[in-house]
Amino acid sequence: MPVSAQGSRKPDVNDAMCPSRLVLEHVTSRWGVLVLIALLDRSYRFGELRRKIGGVSEKMLTQTLQTLERDGFVHRDAKPVIPPRVDYSLTALGREAALIVAELGRWTERRLPAVEEARVRYDTVREASQ
């Protein structure tokens, strides 16, 4: 990482040893993106969140929530009631990240036809050259 004027290392995601790279990986992982986007709507209980996202296993959702909580993006609110109730919501930092990845998600949805056309063109050229 480059050294800043204060003598500490400045974060640089292109540096293989920079911790920012791991944070970027957490935020942009398949399930990380979907959890952040879902929590933009409101807080969710675990089962609700799993149904909202669709296709995520309990294990992967648990790991993703723990990772995002550790990084300060998700707040886990365990209420001392019977049966236990746990709600997940975004922190201010998480909301900031979620707004950015949500825009990427919307862009992906809008541009999907162009991507599909590019894939067809690519596959056609590859098949013709073989």
SVG drawing of the C-alpha trace seen along z (x, -y; Angstrom):
<svg xmlns="http://www.w3.org/2000/svg" viewBox="-42 -14 48 41">
<polyline fill="none" stroke="black" stroke-width="0.4" points="0.0,0.0 1.2,-3.6 2.3,-5.5 0.3,-8.7 1.7,-12.0 1.1,-10.9 3.3,-7.8 0.5,-5.3 -0.4,-3.1 -3.2,-4.5 -5.9,-1.9 -5.5,-0.6 -7.8,2.2 -5.3,3.0 -2.7,3.9 -3.0,7.6 -2.2,7.1 -4.6,4.2 -7.4,5.0 -9.8,2.9 -9.8,5.7 -11.4,8.1 -14.1,5.6 -14.8,5.1 -15.1,8.9 -17.6,9.0 -19.8,6.2 -19.7,7.4 -20.0,11.2 -23.1,12.8 -25.0,13.0 -23.5,9.9 -25.0,7.8 -28.4,9.4 -28.5,9.1 -27.5,5.4 -30.1,4.7 -32.9,6.6 -32.2,4.8 -32.6,1.4 -36.4,2.1 -36.6,2.8 -35.3,5.0 -35.9,8.7 -35.9,11.8 -33.6,14.6 -36.3,16.7 -37.9,13.7 -34.6,12.6 -33.9,16.0 -37.2,16.1 -36.7,12.5 -33.4,13.4 -34.2,16.8 -31.7,19.5 -29.4,18.9 -28.8,21.8 -29.1,21.3 -25.3,21.8 -24.4,19.2 -26.9,16.6 -25.6,17.1 -22.0,16.7 -22.9,13.6 -24.8,11.9 -21.9,12.6 -19.4,11.2 -21.4,8.1 -22.1,7.6 -18.4,7.9 -17.6,5.3 -20.1,2.9 -22.7,3.1 -25.4,5.1 -26.9,4.8 -28.1,7.9 -30.8,7.2 -31.5,10.2 -34.5,9.7 -34.7,11.6 -38.1,13.1 -39.4,16.6 -39.3,17.8 -36.1,15.8 -36.5,13.0 -33.5,11.7 -33.9,8.9 -31.3,7.8 -31.0,4.2 -28.5,1.9 -26.2,-0.4 -25.5,-3.8 -22.3,-2.4 -24.3,0.6 -27.0,-1.7 -24.3,-3.7 -22.9,-0.5 -26.3,0.9 -27.3,-2.2 -24.2,-1.8 -24.7,1.9 -28.4,1.5 -27.7,-1.0 -25.4,1.7 -28.2,4.2 -30.7,1.9 -28.1,1.2 -27.7,5.0 -31.4,5.5 -31.7,2.6 -28.7,3.8 -29.5,7.5 -30.8,7.6 -27.5,6.0 -25.5,8.6 -27.6,11.5 -27.1,10.1 -23.3,9.9 -23.3,13.5 -25.1,14.7 -22.7,12.9 -19.7,14.2 -21.0,17.8 -21.8,17.6 -18.3,16.4 -16.7,19.1 -18.8,21.9 -18.0,20.7 -14.2,20.7 -14.1,24.3"/>
</svg>
